[in-house]
Amino acid sequence: RLDASYSGFRLTPRPDPASRDSGAATFDGNTPVHQWQLHSTTWLNDRVEVTGSLFHVGKLRKHDVPAYTRADAHVEVAISKAFTVTLTGQNLFAPLHREFSDVDDGLTQTFVRRSSAVAVRWRF
């Protein structure tokens, strides 16, 4: 199975001529112009499912946040009908990436770190 999506965003601000907001004419919606995602899931056999995801987010110009590409992976192994083990890794390309920054407005920068997890599920 393969799924993909893309979004493009363009904002053309048209402030009221009487506006005193000097930044209104350059407001970009605090959003990237381009974003895309790609997800793939496959069964290696009747007990092992592998899922991979790739995400790309364009830069946030106003907040000086660079574009980034993130990869995630997920492997689920069915040991038996009642017992499964799952391994997950997120943000595999880089130790961390910045997703938001607006220190001028007193907001905290948001960083997403590489992470991994192991889960065991027992159904009875």
C-alpha positions as CSV (number, residue, x, y, z in Angstrom):
1,R,0.0,0.0,0.0
2,L,1.3,3.5,-0.9
3,D,-0.3,6.8,0.1
4,A,0.9,10.3,-0.8
5,S,-0.3,13.8,-0.3
6,Y,0.8,17.3,-1.2
7,S,-0.4,20.7,-0.1
8,G,0.6,24.1,-1.5
9,F,-0.3,27.3,0.2
10,R,-0.1,30.9,-1.1
11,L,-1.3,33.9,0.9
12,T,-1.6,37.3,-0.6
13,P,-2.4,39.7,2.2
14,R,-4.5,42.7,1.3
15,P,-4.6,44.9,4.4
16,D,-7.1,47.7,4.7
17,P,-5.5,50.9,3.6
18,A,-6.5,52.5,6.9
19,S,-4.6,49.7,8.9
20,R,-1.8,50.7,11.2
21,D,-0.4,47.2,11.2
22,S,2.9,47.6,9.5
23,G,3.5,43.8,9.3
24,A,0.1,43.0,7.7
25,A,1.4,43.5,4.1
26,T,4.1,40.9,4.6
27,F,2.2,38.3,6.7
28,D,2.7,34.8,5.3
29,G,0.2,32.9,7.5
30,N,3.1,31.4,9.4
31,T,2.8,28.4,7.1
32,P,5.1,26.7,4.6
33,V,4.4,27.1,0.9
34,H,5.0,23.4,0.2
35,Q,4.4,20.2,2.2
36,W,4.2,16.6,1.2
37,Q,3.9,13.1,2.7
38,L,4.6,9.6,1.5
39,H,3.5,6.5,3.5
40,S,4.1,2.9,2.6
41,T,3.0,-0.3,4.3
42,T,3.9,-3.8,3.3
43,W,3.6,-7.3,4.9
44,L,6.9,-9.2,4.6
45,N,5.0,-12.4,5.5
46,D,1.9,-13.1,7.5
47,R,3.6,-12.1,10.8
48,V,5.7,-9.0,9.9
49,E,4.3,-5.6,8.9
50,V,6.7,-2.8,7.9
51,T,5.6,0.8,7.6
52,G,7.7,3.8,6.4
53,S,6.8,7.4,6.2
54,L,8.5,10.4,4.7
55,F,7.5,14.0,5.4
56,H,8.8,17.2,3.9
57,V,7.9,20.7,5.2
58,G,9.0,23.9,3.5
59,K,10.7,26.7,5.4
60,L,8.8,29.2,7.5
61,R,10.2,32.4,6.2
62,K,8.9,34.8,8.9
63,H,10.2,32.6,11.7
64,D,13.5,31.7,10.1
65,V,12.7,27.9,10.4
66,P,14.5,25.9,7.7
67,A,12.8,23.3,5.6
68,Y,13.2,19.7,6.8
69,T,12.5,16.2,5.7
70,R,11.6,13.6,8.3
71,A,11.6,9.8,8.1
72,D,9.7,7.4,10.4
73,A,9.7,3.6,10.4
74,H,7.5,1.0,12.2
75,V,7.9,-2.7,12.3
76,E,5.3,-5.0,14.0
77,V,6.1,-8.7,14.5
78,A,3.3,-11.1,15.5
79,I,5.0,-13.7,17.7
80,S,1.6,-15.4,18.2
81,K,-2.1,-14.4,17.8
82,A,-2.0,-12.9,21.3
83,F,1.6,-11.5,21.5
84,T,3.1,-8.8,19.3
85,V,6.3,-6.7,19.4
86,T,6.5,-3.3,17.8
87,L,9.6,-1.2,17.0
88,T,9.2,2.4,16.1
89,G,11.7,5.1,15.1
90,Q,10.9,8.7,14.4
91,N,12.8,11.6,12.9
92,L,15.5,9.1,11.6
93,F,17.4,11.6,9.3
94,A,18.5,14.0,12.0
95,P,19.1,14.1,15.7
96,L,16.5,17.0,15.9
97,H,14.8,19.6,13.7
98,R,13.1,22.8,14.5
99,E,9.4,23.1,13.7
100,F,8.5,26.5,15.1
101,S,10.3,29.6,16.3
102,D,8.9,33.0,17.2
103,V,11.1,34.3,20.0
104,D,10.2,37.9,19.0
105,D,6.6,37.2,20.2
106,G,7.7,35.5,23.4
107,L,6.9,32.0,22.2
108,T,9.2,29.0,22.8
109,Q,11.0,27.3,19.9
110,T,9.8,23.8,19.1
111,F,12.3,21.1,18.4
112,V,11.5,17.5,17.5
113,R,14.2,15.0,18.5
114,R,14.9,11.6,17.1
115,S,13.1,9.0,19.1
116,S,12.5,5.2,19.2
117,A,10.3,2.9,21.1
118,V,9.6,-0.8,21.7
119,A,6.1,-1.9,22.6
120,V,4.9,-5.4,23.6
121,R,1.2,-6.2,23.4
122,W,-0.4,-9.3,24.9
123,R,-4.1,-9.8,24.3
124,F,-6.0,-12.3,26.4
